[in-house]
Amino acid sequence: MLRLKFIALFILVIIVALIAITVGSINIPFFVVIKILLANILPNNWIETQTISQTNQVVVWLIRTPRIIVAALVGAALAMAGAQMQGLFQNPLASPGIIGTSSGGALGAVIILATGLASHSILYIPIFAFIGALLSLFTVYMLATERGQTSIATLLLAGIAVNALINALTSFIITFSWLEYEISREMVFWLMGGLDNRTWSHVWMCLPGIFIGGFIALLYTRELDILLMGSETASSLGVEVEKVKLIILTSAALLTGTAVAVSGVVSFVGLVIPHIVRLIIGPKHRYLIPACALTGAIFVILTDLLARTLNRPEEIRLGILTAIFGAPFFLYLLLKQRRKLNYL
């Protein structure tokens, strides 16, 4: 049954991606899209494309396809990071956006944009975004965790405080960059999240970090399951608790920082997707994390499609739409948690 669910999710990712490539400011026939994709994937001269306009070929292969791939990678990364955080903190409200990890990644990237280092190498952005995400995540973890236990209230308060501080620092940097209009404008729009003008270079920029982070996440699914029983129990079962926590936190920060580096701040993906997937797949991280990756990819591709088409030819920022979908879900979880605590 689980195998069928994974096959269905994988097929759904492909279908949604193809639809997203087809639909846009100009709609391109589905079979034309398939032909262009195959012509670029398969060896030369296997597929004839001389009858297809050059405009359609450029739109499909150089504009929409890399954008959709980046959307899928960002969704997968944020959803996996959210599943890791919720498992590690044993907290249903933990996610990259809520506890400041996304903001930390954004601050690292903004520093690179403001200093002009991004013009020397595009790789500076994911590196500094990862460092910012890692520092903010460890800060919240140290503030909210005592004797291996993380309280929901402390986690949220620490997340709010760290978010506020990071946002203030980010705004401070943007203020001093305001005279350079194009750079400051890019920063502001980038902080609202978006995938416009994503190219193949962005795909290759984020792919290694997300692949490594996802691989580490899959390697430590058993340890995450054991940690749900508590640190003392996990230690008695042979898990090196502090080492494992450090590795999982680093993996979550790498996934978040790399995603933020190419999409800006895209909120609530890491909060909503793991909860939905648990209802379908179950709580075991061995299945939960890869299912989150596929579902997160579907969610961000569809949300980006709405961002591109709701107000054509203008775009709505991706982060705005994910917040519209995610904020009510967060409030629902908060109320549910409060009722649970009142009941206890």
MARBADO-738224 format. One line per field, with one value per residue (C-alpha): y, x, z; chain; residue in three letters. Coordinates in steps of 0.2 Angstrom, whole numbers. Layout:
<nodes>
y = (Y; ...)
x = (X; ...)
z = (Z; ...)
kette = (A; ...)
rest = (ALA; ...)
</nodes>
This chain:
<nodes>
y = (0; 12; 8; 13; 29; 34; 29; 40; 54; 53; 52; 67; 77; 74; 78; 94; 99; 97; 106; 121; 121; 121; 136; 153; 171; 161; 144; 131; 115; 100; 89; 103; 104; 85; 86; 101; 92; 76; 85; 93; 77; 64; 63; 76; 73; 60; 72; 84; 102; 112; 115; 122; 141; 147; 157; 141; 132; 146; 148; 129; 124; 140; 149; 138; 121; 127; 137; 122; 111; 125; 125; 106; 107; 121; 113; 96; 104; 115; 100; 88; 101; 104; 85; 84; 99; 92; 75; 82; 95; 83; 98; 100; 119; 118; 123; 133; 149; 148; 146; 158; 147; 154; 172; 167; 160; 176; 187; 178; 180; 198; 202; 194; 205; 220; 218; 214; 197; 189; 197; 188; 171; 164; 151; 164; 165; 147; 146; 162; 157; 140; 148; 161; 147; 136; 150; 155; 137; 133; 149; 144; 126; 132; 144; 132; 116; 111; 93; 87; 93; 107; 116; 122; 139; 142; 136; 149; 163; 160; 159; 175; 184; 177; 181; 199; 201; 194; 204; 220; 217; 213; 229; 238; 232; 236; 253; 257; 249; 260; 272; 257; 255; 239; 230; 236; 232; 214; 212; 217; 207; 192; 192; 190; 174; 171; 161; 173; 173; 157; 149; 133; 141; 142; 123; 118; 130; 123; 105; 99; 107; 100; 83; 82; 88; 76; 61; 65; 67; 49; 42; 47; 42; 28; 39; 52; 38; 33; 51; 53; 41; 53; 57; 45; 31; 34; 35; 18; 11; 16; 32; 46; 59; 75; 70; 64; 81; 91; 81; 83; 101; 104; 94; 104; 121; 115; 111; 127; 139; 132; 133; 151; 155; 152; 157; 169; 167; 155; 152; 138; 124; 115; 117; 112; 98; 86; 86; 82; 68; 60; 58; 49; 40; 38; 45; 34; 45; 32; 35; 52; 62; 55; 58; 75; 79; 73; 82; 98; 98; 97; 111; 123; 120; 122; 138; 145; 141; 152; 166; 166; 165; 173; 191; 188; 195; 202; 190; 188; 184; 166; 169; 179; 164; 151; 162; 164; 145; 141; 154; 148; 130; 137; 145; 129; 119; 132; 131; 112; 112; 124; 113; 98; 107; 113; 95; 89)
x = (0; 14; 23; 7; 6; 24; 22; 6; 15; 30; 18; 8; 25; 28; 10; 10; 27; 21; 5; 15; 27; 12; 3; 9; 8; 7; 0; 9; 1; 5; 12; 23; 30; 33; 42; 53; 58; 62; 72; 83; 85; 88; 103; 103; 92; 81; 67; 63; 59; 61; 42; 41; 44; 60; 50; 41; 57; 66; 50; 49; 67; 76; 63; 49; 58; 72; 60; 49; 64; 69; 51; 51; 68; 63; 47; 56; 70; 58; 46; 60; 68; 51; 48; 66; 63; 46; 53; 69; 60; 45; 35; 21; 24; 42; 46; 60; 49; 42; 58; 68; 79; 72; 75; 93; 96; 88; 100; 115; 110; 106; 123; 131; 119; 123; 142; 142; 150; 136; 143; 159; 152; 134; 140; 142; 123; 119; 135; 131; 112; 117; 128; 114; 101; 113; 117; 98; 93; 106; 102; 83; 88; 99; 86; 72; 80; 84; 89; 85; 67; 60; 44; 32; 30; 48; 51; 38; 45; 63; 58; 48; 63; 76; 65; 62; 81; 85; 72; 78; 96; 90; 80; 95; 106; 92; 91; 109; 108; 93; 103; 107; 90; 91; 100; 88; 73; 80; 82; 64; 56; 68; 63; 44; 49; 48; 55; 55; 70; 76; 88; 98; 112; 100; 96; 114; 117; 104; 105; 121; 116; 98; 104; 117; 105; 91; 103; 108; 90; 86; 102; 96; 77; 79; 88; 74; 61; 70; 73; 54; 54; 65; 84; 87; 78; 87; 104; 100; 97; 114; 110; 124; 110; 120; 130; 114; 105; 120; 119; 101; 101; 115; 105; 89; 99; 108; 91; 83; 98; 100; 81; 81; 96; 86; 68; 69; 58; 44; 34; 24; 29; 39; 25; 10; 17; 23; 6; -3; 9; 8; -11; -7; 9; 11; 24; 39; 52; 59; 43; 38; 53; 54; 35; 37; 50; 37; 22; 32; 38; 20; 14; 27; 25; 6; 8; 21; 9; -5; 8; 11; -6; -19; -14; -6; 5; 10; 16; 11; 25; 26; 29; 13; 3; 11; 8; -11; -12; -1; -5; -23; -16; -3; -17; -27; -12; -10; -28; -27; -12; -20; -35; -24; -14; -30; -37; -21)
z = (0; 5; -12; -22; -12; -16; -35; -35; -27; -40; -54; -47; -46; -65; -70; -60; -67; -85; -82; -74; -89; -101; -92; -91; -98; -114; -115; -124; -130; -119; -133; -139; -122; -121; -138; -133; -116; -125; -138; -125; -114; -128; -139; -154; -169; -160; -159; -173; -167; -183; -184; -166; -165; -157; -144; -138; -136; -126; -115; -111; -109; -103; -93; -86; -84; -73; -63; -60; -55; -43; -36; -34; -25; -14; -9; -5; 5; 16; 19; 24; 35; 44; 46; 54; 66; 72; 75; 84; 95; 97; 93; 80; 78; 73; 56; 47; 46; 63; 73; 63; 52; 35; 42; 46; 29; 22; 32; 26; 8; 11; 18; 2; -9; 0; 0; -18; -16; -26; -41; -39; -37; -36; -24; -10; -8; -3; 8; 18; 18; 26; 39; 43; 44; 55; 67; 70; 72; 85; 94; 95; 100; 114; 121; 120; 125; 143; 148; 131; 132; 122; 128; 115; 123; 124; 107; 100; 111; 106; 88; 89; 97; 85; 70; 76; 79; 62; 53; 62; 56; 38; 38; 44; 30; 17; 24; 21; 3; -1; -12; -24; -29; -40; -25; -12; -23; -26; -7; -3; -17; -13; 6; 0; -9; -27; -41; -56; -67; -60; -73; -75; -65; -50; -52; -51; -37; -25; -31; -22; -5; -6; -11; 3; 16; 10; 10; 28; 33; 25; 34; 51; 50; 63; 75; 73; 77; 93; 99; 99; 114; 124; 125; 140; 131; 115; 124; 132; 115; 109; 100; 103; 106; 106; 90; 81; 86; 79; 63; 61; 65; 52; 39; 42; 41; 25; 17; 23; 19; 1; -2; 4; -7; -23; -18; -4; 11; 7; 24; 31; 18; 32; 44; 34; 23; 37; 45; 29; 25; 42; 39; 23; 26; 45; 58; 53; 47; 35; 25; 31; 25; 7; 6; 12; -1; -15; -7; -4; -22; -28; -16; -21; -40; -38; -28; -40; -54; -45; -42; -61; -67; -55; -61; -78; -84; -67; -53; -35; -24; -19; -1; 0; -6; 5; 20; 15; 14; 29; 42; 45; 47; 60; 70; 69; 76; 90; 95; 95; 105; 118; 120; 122; 136; 144; 144; 152)
kette = (A; A; A; A; A; A; A; A; A; A; A; A; A; A; A; A; A; A; A; A; A; A; A; A; A; A; A; A; A; A; A; A; A; A; A; A; A; A; A; A; A; A; A; A; A; A; A; A; A; A; A; A; A; A; A; A; A; A; A; A; A; A; A; A; A; A; A; A; A; A; A; A; A; A; A; A; A; A; A; A; A; A; A; A; A; A; A; A; A; A; A; A; A; A; A; A; A; A; A; A; A; A; A; A; A; A; A; A; A; A; A; A; A; A; A; A; A; A; A; A; A; A; A; A; A; A; A; A; A; A; A; A; A; A; A; A; A; A; A; A; A; A; A; A; A; A; A; A; A; A; A; A; A; A; A; A; A; A; A; A; A; A; A; A; A; A; A; A; A; A; A; A; A; A; A; A; A; A; A; A; A; A; A; A; A; A; A; A; A; A; A; A; A; A; A; A; A; A; A; A; A; A; A; A; A; A; A; A; A; A; A; A; A; A; A; A; A; A; A; A; A; A; A; A; A; A; A; A; A; A; A; A; A; A; A; A; A; A; A; A; A; A; A; A; A; A; A; A; A; A; A; A; A; A; A; A; A; A; A; A; A; A; A; A; A; A; A; A; A; A; A; A; A; A; A; A; A; A; A; A; A; A; A; A; A; A; A; A; A; A; A; A; A; A; A; A; A; A; A; A; A; A; A; A; A; A; A; A; A; A; A; A; A; A; A; A; A; A; A; A; A; A; A; A; A; A; A; A; A; A; A; A; A; A; A; A; A; A; A; A; A; A; A; A)
rest = (MET; LEU; ARG; LEU; LYS; PHE; ILE; ALA; LEU; PHE; ILE; LEU; VAL; ILE; ILE; VAL; ALA; LEU; ILE; ALA; ILE; THR; VAL; GLY; SER; ILE; ASN; ILE; PRO; PHE; PHE; VAL; VAL; ILE; LYS; ILE; LEU; LEU; ALA; ASN; ILE; LEU; PRO; ASN; ASN; TRP; ILE; GLU; THR; GLN; THR; ILE; SER; GLN; THR; ASN; GLN; VAL; VAL; VAL; TRP; LEU; ILE; ARG; THR; PRO; ARG; ILE; ILE; VAL; ALA; ALA; LEU; VAL; GLY; ALA; ALA; LEU; ALA; MET; ALA; GLY; ALA; GLN; MET; GLN; GLY; LEU; PHE; GLN; ASN; PRO; LEU; ALA; SER; PRO; GLY; ILE; ILE; GLY; THR; SER; SER; GLY; GLY; ALA; LEU; GLY; ALA; VAL; ILE; ILE; LEU; ALA; THR; GLY; LEU; ALA; SER; HIS; SER; ILE; LEU; TYR; ILE; PRO; ILE; PHE; ALA; PHE; ILE; GLY; ALA; LEU; LEU; SER; LEU; PHE; THR; VAL; TYR; MET; LEU; ALA; THR; GLU; ARG; GLY; GLN; THR; SER; ILE; ALA; THR; LEU; LEU; LEU; ALA; GLY; ILE; ALA; VAL; ASN; ALA; LEU; ILE; ASN; ALA; LEU; THR; SER; PHE; ILE; ILE; THR; PHE; SER; TRP; LEU; GLU; TYR; GLU; ILE; SER; ARG; GLU; MET; VAL; PHE; TRP; LEU; MET; GLY; GLY; LEU; ASP; ASN; ARG; THR; TRP; SER; HIS; VAL; TRP; MET; CYS; LEU; PRO; GLY; ILE; PHE; ILE; GLY; GLY; PHE; ILE; ALA; LEU; LEU; TYR; THR; ARG; GLU; LEU; ASP; ILE; LEU; LEU; MET; GLY; SER; GLU; THR; ALA; SER; SER; LEU; GLY; VAL; GLU; VAL; GLU; LYS; VAL; LYS; LEU; ILE; ILE; LEU; THR; SER; ALA; ALA; LEU; LEU; THR; GLY; THR; ALA; VAL; ALA; VAL; SER; GLY; VAL; VAL; SER; PHE; VAL; GLY; LEU; VAL; ILE; PRO; HIS; ILE; VAL; ARG; LEU; ILE; ILE; GLY; PRO; LYS; HIS; ARG; TYR; LEU; ILE; PRO; ALA; CYS; ALA; LEU; THR; GLY; ALA; ILE; PHE; VAL; ILE; LEU; THR; ASP; LEU; LEU; ALA; ARG; THR; LEU; ASN; ARG; PRO; GLU; GLU; ILE; ARG; LEU; GLY; ILE; LEU; THR; ALA; ILE; PHE; GLY; ALA; PRO; PHE; PHE; LEU; TYR; LEU; LEU; LEU; LYS; GLN; ARG; ARG; LYS; LEU; ASN; TYR; LEU)
</nodes>
